[in-house]
Amino acid sequence: MFGKRLRALRREKDLTQKELSKKLSTSDRTVGYYETEERNPSLDILGKLADFFDVSVDYLLGRTNIKNIYKYINNNQYNIHISQESIDKNEQLLKEEFGSYNKSINQSLLYDIENLSKDSKKDLEKYIQLLKLKDNFEKNSNSK
């Protein structure tokens, strides 16, 4: 797997084996041996290859199909951000279009609370107080 990956990456950069061997400070034949998997590179060479091609060592060794995990994570965070933005816009549209959105939720909550036992209502009050304390704590922590 390593040899195939190395060959593909080298070709993507439009390099000959000789050109790559110069960049690695190895003999001309070494890259060929790596690509045919007649030899395995040292850890030092693996690191140099990963840095040069901007891929992970795991990708070079065939342990993952993700070339660069950091770029992958950053790209997905961006997509998640966009998705969250889209969700927020749609939620706002729903609230505007269905003006009774909050009212119906409040009514539903009130109905649920009314049907709780006396002990559960007391527990709910305690929980609400706890949430208020948490919010105040976070608010004060963020303002410093």
SEKOL-589001 format. One record per residue: residue number from 1; residue in three letters; x, y, z of N, C-alpha, C in turn. Coordinates in steps of 0.05 Angstrom, whole numbers, plus 5000, padded with zeros to 4 digits. Example, Ala and Ser with C-alpha at 12.3 -4.5 7.8 and 13.67 -1.06 7.14 Angstrom:
2
- 1	ala	5264	4886	5156	5246	4910	5156	5264	4934	5156
- 2	ser	5257	4955	5142	5273	4979	5143	5258	5001	5157
***
This chain:
144
- 1	met	5017	4976	5000	5000	5000	5000	5018	5025	5000
- 2	phe	5039	5025	5016	5057	5048	5018	5068	5056	4991
- 3	gly	5077	5036	4976	5089	5041	4950	5069	5054	4930
- 4	lys	5045	5044	4930	5024	5055	4912	5018	5084	4920
- 5	arg	5016	5089	4946	5010	5116	4955	5032	5135	4948
- 6	leu	5057	5126	4953	5080	5143	4947	5081	5150	4917
- 7	arg	5077	5130	4900	5077	5134	4871	5055	5154	4863
- 8	ala	5031	5150	4874	5009	5168	4867	5015	5197	4876
- 9	leu	5025	5200	4900	5031	5227	4910	5053	5240	4893
- 10	arg	5073	5224	4886	5095	5235	4870	5085	5244	4843
- 11	arg	5068	5228	4831	5056	5235	4805	5038	5260	4807
- 12	glu	5023	5262	4829	5006	5286	4833	5023	5311	4832
- 13	lys	5047	5310	4843	5065	5333	4844	5082	5335	4818
- 14	asp	5077	5316	4800	5091	5316	4774	5121	5314	4777
- 15	leu	5130	5296	4795	5158	5293	4800	5167	5266	4790
- 16	thr	5192	5265	4782	5205	5239	4775	5215	5227	4801
- 17	gln	5222	5201	4799	5234	5188	4823	5260	5202	4830
- 18	lys	5275	5210	4810	5301	5223	4814	5297	5250	4829
- 19	glu	5277	5265	4820	5272	5291	4832	5264	5288	4862
- 20	leu	5247	5268	4867	5239	5263	4894	5262	5254	4911
- 21	ser	5279	5237	4900	5302	5227	4916	5320	5250	4924
- 22	lys	5324	5270	4906	5340	5293	4913	5328	5308	4937
- 23	lys	5302	5311	4936	5288	5326	4958	5291	5311	4985
- 24	leu	5293	5284	4983	5296	5268	5007	5325	5263	5015
- 25	ser	5343	5272	4998	5372	5268	5002	5378	5238	5003
- 26	thr	5366	5223	4984	5372	5194	4982	5382	5188	4954
- 27	ser	5390	5164	4949	5399	5156	4923	5376	5155	4903
- 28	asp	5383	5156	4878	5362	5156	4857	5345	5131	4858
- 29	arg	5356	5108	4864	5342	5083	4864	5324	5079	4888
- 30	thr	5329	5094	4910	5315	5089	4935	5285	5093	4932
- 31	val	5277	5114	4918	5248	5120	4915	5235	5097	4899
- 32	gly	5250	5087	4879	5240	5064	4863	5236	5040	4881
- 33	tyr	5255	5035	4899	5252	5012	4917	5228	5016	4936
- 34	tyr	5224	5040	4945	5200	5046	4962	5174	5040	4947
- 35	glu	5174	5050	4922	5149	5047	4906	5143	5018	4899
- 36	thr	5163	5002	4895	5159	4974	4889	5158	4957	4915
- 37	glu	5161	4971	4937	5160	4959	4964	5182	4938	4968
- 38	glu	5205	4942	4954	5228	4925	4959	5243	4934	4984
- 39	arg	5239	4959	4992	5250	4970	5016	5229	4986	5031
- 40	asn	5233	4988	5057	5216	5005	5074	5232	5029	5083
- 41	pro	5219	5052	5082	5233	5076	5090	5237	5077	5121
- 42	ser	5257	5092	5129	5261	5096	5158	5240	5115	5168
- 43	leu	5238	5117	5194	5218	5136	5206	5224	5164	5198
- 44	asp	5250	5171	5196	5258	5197	5187	5248	5204	5159
- 45	ile	5252	5185	5141	5243	5188	5113	5212	5190	5112
- 46	leu	5199	5173	5128	5169	5174	5129	5160	5201	5137
- 47	gly	5172	5213	5157	5165	5240	5166	5170	5260	5145
- 48	lys	5193	5258	5131	5199	5277	5109	5178	5275	5087
- 49	leu	5171	5250	5080	5151	5246	5059	5124	5258	5067
- 50	ala	5116	5253	5091	5090	5263	5101	5090	5293	5100
- 51	asp	5112	5306	5109	5114	5335	5109	5114	5346	5080
- 52	phe	5130	5333	5063	5132	5342	5036	5106	5341	5021
- 53	phe	5091	5319	5024	5066	5315	5009	5042	5326	5025
- 54	asp	5047	5336	5049	5026	5347	5066	5004	5326	5071
- 55	val	5013	5302	5079	4995	5281	5086	5004	5269	5113
- 56	ser	4988	5252	5125	4996	5239	5149	5012	5214	5143
- 57	val	5028	5206	5162	5042	5180	5160	5022	5157	5158
- 58	asp	5001	5159	5172	4980	5139	5171	4969	5136	5142
- 59	tyr	4966	5159	5129	4957	5158	5101	4978	5143	5084
- 60	leu	5003	5151	5087	5024	5138	5071	5025	5108	5075
- 61	leu	5020	5099	5100	5021	5071	5106	4995	5056	5100
- 62	gly	4975	5070	5091	4950	5058	5083	4931	5052	5107
- 63	arg	4936	5065	5129	4919	5061	5153	4894	5078	5152
- 64	thr	4894	5098	5135	4870	5115	5132	4869	5125	5103
- 65	asn	4846	5133	5094	4843	5145	5068	4842	5175	5069
- 66	ile	4844	5186	5092	4844	5215	5096	4873	5225	5094
- 67	lys	4878	5241	5074	4906	5250	5069	4916	5267	5092
- 68	asn	4900	5287	5100	4909	5305	5121	4886	5309	5141
- 69	ile	4889	5297	5164	4867	5297	5183	4860	5325	5193
- 70	tyr	4880	5343	5195	4874	5370	5204	4858	5386	5184
- 71	lys	4864	5383	5158	4848	5396	5138	4820	5384	5137
- 72	tyr	4818	5358	5140	4792	5344	5141	4775	5355	5163
- 73	ile	4787	5357	5187	4772	5367	5210	4763	5395	5206
- 74	asn	4782	5412	5196	4775	5440	5191	4753	5443	5170
- 75	asn	4754	5427	5149	4733	5429	5129	4706	5420	5140
- 76	asn	4706	5399	5156	4681	5390	5168	4670	5410	5188
- 77	gln	4688	5423	5203	4678	5443	5222	4665	5466	5207
- 78	tyr	4677	5473	5184	4665	5494	5168	4637	5486	5158
- 79	asn	4635	5461	5149	4610	5451	5139	4589	5450	5162
- 80	ile	4598	5442	5185	4580	5442	5208	4571	5470	5215
- 81	his	4589	5489	5213	4582	5517	5219	4561	5526	5199
- 82	ile	4566	5520	5174	4546	5528	5153	4519	5515	5159
- 83	ser	4520	5490	5166	4495	5475	5171	4481	5487	5195
- 84	gln	4496	5494	5216	4483	5507	5239	4471	5534	5232
- 85	glu	4485	5548	5215	4475	5574	5206	4449	5570	5191
- 86	ser	4449	5551	5174	4425	5544	5158	4402	5536	5177
- 87	ile	4408	5520	5197	4388	5512	5216	4377	5536	5230
- 88	asp	4394	5554	5239	4385	5578	5253	4367	5595	5236
- 89	lys	4374	5598	5210	4358	5614	5192	4330	5601	5189
- 90	asn	4330	5575	5185	4305	5561	5182	4288	5563	5207
- 91	glu	4300	5561	5230	4285	5563	5255	4273	5591	5257
- 92	gln	4288	5611	5250	4277	5639	5251	4253	5641	5231
- 93	leu	4256	5630	5208	4234	5631	5189	4209	5617	5200
- 94	leu	4213	5594	5213	4191	5580	5225	4178	5597	5246
- 95	lys	4194	5609	5263	4183	5626	5284	4167	5649	5273
- 96	glu	4177	5661	5251	4163	5684	5239	4137	5674	5226
- 97	glu	4139	5652	5212	4116	5642	5197	4094	5631	5215
- 98	phe	4102	5618	5236	4084	5607	5255	4087	5622	5281
- 99	gly	4075	5645	5283	4077	5662	5306	4070	5650	5333
- 100	ser	4055	5629	5332	4047	5616	5356	4067	5594	5366
- 101	tyr	4089	5593	5353	4110	5573	5360	4116	5573	5389
- 102	asn	4125	5596	5399	4133	5598	5428	4108	5594	5446
- 103	lys	4086	5605	5437	4062	5603	5453	4054	5573	5457
- 104	ser	4055	5558	5436	4047	5530	5438	4067	5514	5455
- 105	ile	4093	5521	5452	4113	5507	5469	4107	5514	5498
- 106	asn	4103	5539	5504	4097	5547	5532	4072	5533	5542
- 107	gln	4052	5532	5526	4027	5518	5534	4033	5489	5540
- 108	ser	4048	5477	5523	4055	5448	5526	4071	5444	5552
- 109	leu	4090	5462	5557	4106	5460	5582	4088	5464	5606
- 110	leu	4071	5483	5605	4053	5488	5628	4035	5464	5633
- 111	tyr	4025	5452	5612	4008	5428	5614	4024	5406	5627
- 112	asp	4049	5402	5618	4065	5381	5629	4071	5386	5659
- 113	ile	4076	5411	5666	4082	5418	5694	4057	5414	5711
- 114	glu	4034	5422	5701	4010	5418	5716	4004	5389	5723
- 115	asn	4012	5371	5706	4007	5343	5710	4028	5328	5727
- 116	leu	4048	5343	5736	4069	5331	5753	4059	5327	5781
- 117	ser	4071	5309	5795	4065	5305	5823	4077	5328	5839
- 118	lys	4068	5331	5864	4077	5353	5881	4108	5352	5885
- 119	asp	4118	5328	5890	4147	5324	5893	4162	5330	5868
- 120	ser	4152	5322	5845	4165	5328	5820	4165	5358	5814
- 121	lys	4144	5372	5822	4143	5401	5818	4165	5414	5835
- 122	lys	4168	5405	5860	4189	5415	5877	4217	5410	5865
- 123	asp	4221	5386	5854	4246	5379	5842	4251	5397	5817
- 124	leu	4230	5402	5802	4233	5420	5779	4241	5448	5787
- 125	glu	4229	5458	5808	4236	5485	5819	4266	5485	5826
- 126	lys	4275	5465	5840	4303	5463	5847	4321	5463	5823
- 127	tyr	4313	5447	5803	4328	5445	5778	4329	5472	5764
- 128	ile	4307	5486	5763	4307	5513	5751	4326	5532	5765
- 129	gln	4325	5531	5792	4344	5548	5807	4373	5541	5801
- 130	leu	4378	5515	5799	4405	5506	5792	4413	5516	5764
- 131	leu	4395	5515	5745	4401	5526	5718	4406	5556	5719
- 132	lys	4391	5570	5735	4395	5599	5737	4423	5605	5749
- 133	leu	4431	5590	5769	4457	5594	5781	4479	5588	5760
- 134	lys	4475	5567	5745	4494	5559	5724	4497	5582	5704
- 135	asp	4474	5592	5694	4474	5614	5675	4488	5639	5686
- 136	asn	4482	5646	5711	4495	5669	5723	4525	5665	5725
- 137	phe	4533	5641	5733	4561	5635	5735	4575	5638	5708
- 138	glu	4563	5626	5687	4575	5628	5660	4575	5657	5651
- 139	lys	4555	5671	5656	4553	5699	5648	4576	5715	5661
- 140	asn	4580	5711	5687	4601	5725	5702	4628	5716	5693
- 141	ser	4632	5691	5686	4657	5680	5677	4665	5692	5650
- 142	asn	4645	5695	5633	4650	5705	5606	4655	5735	5605
- 143	ser	4645	5749	5625	4648	5779	5625	4675	5787	5637
- 144	lys	4690	5768	5647	4716	5775	5659	4738	5774	5639
***
